[in-house]
Every structure is written in C-alpha cells, then in structure tokens.
Amino acid sequence: MVSSGQAQLVVKEETALRWMSVSKVVKETVDTYTLYLKPRTGERFSFKPGQFNMLYVFGVGEVPISISGDPKNLNHIAHTVRAVGAVTNSLTKLREGARVGFRGPFGNGWPIDEAVGNDVLIVAGGIGLAPLRPVIYHLINNRQDYGKVFVLYGARTPNDLLYKKELKSWKGRMDMDVLVTVDKGDETWKGNLGVVTMLFDYVKLNPDNTYAFVCGPEIMMRFTVINLKNKGLPDEKIFLSMERNMKCGIGVCGHCQFGPYFVCKDGPVFRLNQIKMFFGKREV
Amino acid sequence: MSEKDRPLLIEAQDFNGLLLSLKRLGYATYAPTVRDGAIVYDLVDSADDLPIGIGDVQEPGSYRLRKRGDGSFFGFVVGPHSWKKFLHPPTVKLFTINSNGKIVANLENSDQKLAFIGVRPCELQAIKILDKVLLGGEYLDIVYASRRKDVFFVVVNCIEPGGNCFCASVGTGPEAKDGFDLCLTELLKPDGHYFLVRIGSEKGRELISSVHYRQATDEEVELASRLLTLSSEHMGKKLEIKGMKELLYRNLDHPHWDEVAKRCLTCGNCTMVCPTCFCTTVYETTNLSLKYAEKWRSWDTCFSQEFSYIHGGPIRYSISARYRHWLMHKMATWMDQFGTLGCVGCGRCITWCPVGIDITEEVKQIDKRDGEVKVKVE
C-alpha cells in the first residue's frame, strides 16, 4: 500500500469556516468599501501584514480579500472590497451588524522583520494599497525600527484614491514621505498627474539599504520594477504581491498557479529574484 | 533470490477467490469492466465482470476495443477512467449551511474501505503523486484524506503496452516496484493461465493465503521478467525527460505553443482523463426559500478562460497560454512544486484528445527547435 493512509484528519483553525460581524463600513470610492469585522466574543484573530482572508457570503460564495487594517487592532479586521463580481457585490452591500463568513488568514505576508533597520519604500497602484496599509500601520507603530519610509501611491482619478483621510494624516507626518498621483485629475485636484512611476523622480533612495514593497496591477508593477532597477535596488530587496484566481486559499485547487508557485500558499508576496523567470511574461 | 522473496503463482481460476476475500474483508471491490465501448473502473462482483479476452487499440485521438481471442483478464491498458475519481471525486458536496450560518451537514466522511484491482504501475504512481499534492502540504485536502484512509492495491504489471504509453520513459512502469499490496503479472502460457504474484504488504500476504498458491519456478519468474523487459522496449511513445524542465522553462516564448493552439479545442478532455490533474472549482447553490445553501466542489480544467479569471479578464486569455500552462505544469513546474513529474506516461491525454494532440510530440517539437522565439506582431 502507498503509505499515506494514516494522514490525520486534523482541520487547522484557519481552514474552518468562521464568522465575524461587520462593525463599521467605510465607503472609499464609488465601488469600493472597507468592511471592519469584529471577531465573535471569545474568538481571537491575528494576522501578518500582506495576508488575506477568504470572505464568504451565504448562498453566493467565497473570495480572497487582503486584510487592510492595523495589525494591532484585532477588534476591527479591515477588508477593502471593490464590487466587481457576485461575491464582492454582496460584500459591499453589507452594513453594520451583518455577518460575514471567513477562512484565514492565508499567505505569507510582507517581510517586515527582514526589513528592520532599513529604509522602506512602498509603491501602490489603485486598490493595491489595501494589502500595504497594514505595513504602513506597522511602520508607524514601530517607527524606530526602520529607516526612512516612502509611500508612493497612484490611482486613476482623485475619486479612486483609497483611505483619503489617512493619506492626509500620513502626509502630515514628518517621519515619512507620502507622494500621491492620479492619471487624470479633476477641477479640484492640485496634486501630481501621471502614473505612479513618475513619483520616483521626487524621492532619493539609498539602493544599499532600501526594501521595496509593491502592489498594484501587473503592468504597474512591471514598470515599478524597471524604475527600482534603475535606482539600483537589488532583486532580493524588491517584493511584489501577486494576484491570481483563488478558490481554496490552501494550495489544493490549483487556480492560483503562477509558474511553479501557488500564489495562495507560496505568496502572495514574492521576492523578485524568486519569480524573475515568469514575472512580466504574458499570460503565465 | 531468497525463498522468502520468491514470487508466488496463482492460477487464473483462483483470481476470483482474491476478489471474494476482499469483499469478505469489507472492501468495495473496484476493477476494470466494459461499458459503452470502453474499459472503465467500477464495482465488480466477481472475476466474470472483468473485460475477459478484451483488448484496446489506442492512437492519438482514437480508442477502440477489440476481441483478443484469448482468455486474458488484463489484456488492455488504461481507459478514460482513472482511480482518481474514487479518491478525488469529480463532484462532491462540501457542506450544507443554513441562513443563520450554521453548517447543518458536513462533508460525508467516507469510511468505505476501497480495493482497487487491476491498478497499472503508472496509475499507482499517479496516486503517489496525488498523495503528495493533496496530503503532503501544510493543509490536507479532507475529501481526499477521508477516502484515502484504507485502500487495498492489487496492481497488474503491463506486459503489453498501448499505442500511447510511455511509462518506461518517465520511469513509472511497466513494472511496479513498491507501494502495492499485491502486484500481479499475467502469464498466458500454453499450459495454462497464471498470475505471478509479488507481495508488497502484510495485508497482501494475508489475502494471498486465502487462495490456492504455490511458489513460482525460476522459469516462470524469468518469463515474467522477460515479458516486462520486452514491454518496456515496445512502448507506443517515447519522451526524453532529461533536461526537460529546463528546456521548457527557457522556451516560454516558443512559436510551437501557438502551433498547438491552432489545433487545441480547449475541451479539457486531457485534464479530465489525466490521473494526476487535481484542480477543482467550488460553487454554491441555494434552495428557493434561500434558507439553505450547499457548497459543491468539482473538477476544473485550466483550459477554460474562467479558470484564471480575475477582475478585468482571464490571466490566460489565449489558447496558446492555456496549453502552455497545462503542459508546463505536467512536465516542468510540477517538479518544483512536488519533486516529481506531474506526468506518469499513461497516454490518456493523447488518446482522448479529440484532435490527437500528443504531449510527447509537442515536447519533441520544442526540443527540436530549442530557443526559437515567436515573432511579435504589434
């Protein structure tokens, strides 16, 4: 007999469907909402910045959503959801008190420990800021552990910017540089115009001690990588959060494959040199 | 060969006794049987249900049964089914949940003991691979784990390879080395019909003692080993696996991917018949009152656009990219994921491809024109 039969049927906590209740909903943009979820009394939930949950709506289904809140605030687990499909549409219609199913947290998260003592550059495009917001909170909570902090954020229009209040308060801090740009402004916009990579002109990076954390559409990440390489950052210090279709979150459904990796369990955060052979290749 | 390791010999008429003993031990006995013009795997009651005297003829895109004119029990290779369907079911209900969020019915834990009779060496390797994929990681697949608990393997070595077989190239056959309870080699001799039996486990030893057997003679052992050597020399297909992973990794932009795409219908047959393809999707159904929902899981295929869909569109939009993903998974990325090839050389994907796309041939084409890059038209 092939010996495996004795596999123990121990179901790990994160793989079981559990529930939280919506404690607050913040409308970020016309189609994007941040749901703050409160664990049930007596239950605890903690996560690493960059990890995600599979959120479940009764009768509709499950989707992977990055955890987008402060990793220290374990009573309000934030998930920023854009209404683009059946499940995300249902999620964004939920209001305070509603129940949300979840499994998680899954994924590896950003290398916040490895980056200690270094400068940190965060580059985000659109809703790509969501999985990076926990990092920003972490950096602020542990400011003395890191060198300089840069946040470069681009969105299509001023209306598409997430976390507007926080962006404002982060911009006001003396201990980090926060730069925002939009592809297309409106009559009230007085900030930068152009894609996020043009913000590289305004920051002076030290290539020897900077970690770059990047998340956004793949095309945006490709051009960000080109800019980071031009600035002299080594591949080992460039980290990208990848997106693929996911059904299970635990590496058995096969959907999230990216080259030899399963984005759900080997990622979603990858070191550039790890994925170099496949990153930027069409349709991998 | 020590006397202890010497294979045993049973007469074909005693094969039924093995089957009956397995039933007595509480196993559900699955074996090859003929249905709808193909050899499929299903419950059998006795050896009479086996495809006795039936063979198969396989070519790219073609599968036909034939009368062999002998009384062989296993005179065929593999059909459209694989054992995967019992361990990793095509559809399964994961749970039923009510609108209060209470799971009212969990996955039915399968406590059925399964006996797989007539498992081919390539198929045994496929199960070993699925074990790695679905049980070997940080998280178990509970559906597979519950069905995999107690499986009895009666493996039958392949003395006559099929037209699309290439197990000898990938090292999975035609003879099983380990991982079985019993391993049989069918011997049709002028003086009778026998099975040479190797014992692979204590369970196997107990089972064989339930029927009449004797020690095999040197001549019989020699005959079996000669037949198996001949078999490995007469595989219908060949595949060079040395350096294959690197070959494929460096040819992501090879023009041959587009050439295959012109023939590929993206029907997904290859993934359904593949004994190692494990991808699944999940979906939710509700009753009309919206009081209950069920979560179902079924096999999925990477040949559909939905498979890689994320907001905005599918990642693998072109047929070329979908074929490349599948072939590279079997032949290259699987190595990095699980330490083995994802292909066992059974040839099913070649046989059941409606247009006869041949995975061994496609790898050969890329090898022949190693380094060619498709010209981009922009």
Interface residues (C-beta under 8 A of the other chain):
Chain A: M1 V2 S3 S4 G5 Q6 A7 L9 V10 V11 K12 T15 L17 W19 F58 G59 V60 G61 E62 R82 V84 G85 R99 G101 E243 R244 N245 K247 C248 I250 G251 V252 C253 G254 H255 Q257 G259 P260 F262 K265 M277 F278 K281 R282 E283 V284
Chain B: F95 I97 S99 G101 I103 N109 L124 I127 K128 D131 V133 L134 L135 G136 G137 E138 Y139 L140 D141 I142 A145 S146 R148 K149 D150 V151 F152 F153 G179 F180 D181 G200 S201 K203 Y249 L252 D253 F278 C279 T280 T281 V282 Y283 E284 T286 L290 A293 D300 C302 F307 S308 Y309 I310 H311 I315 R316 Y317 S318 S320 A321 H325 H329 A332 T333 M335 D336 Q337
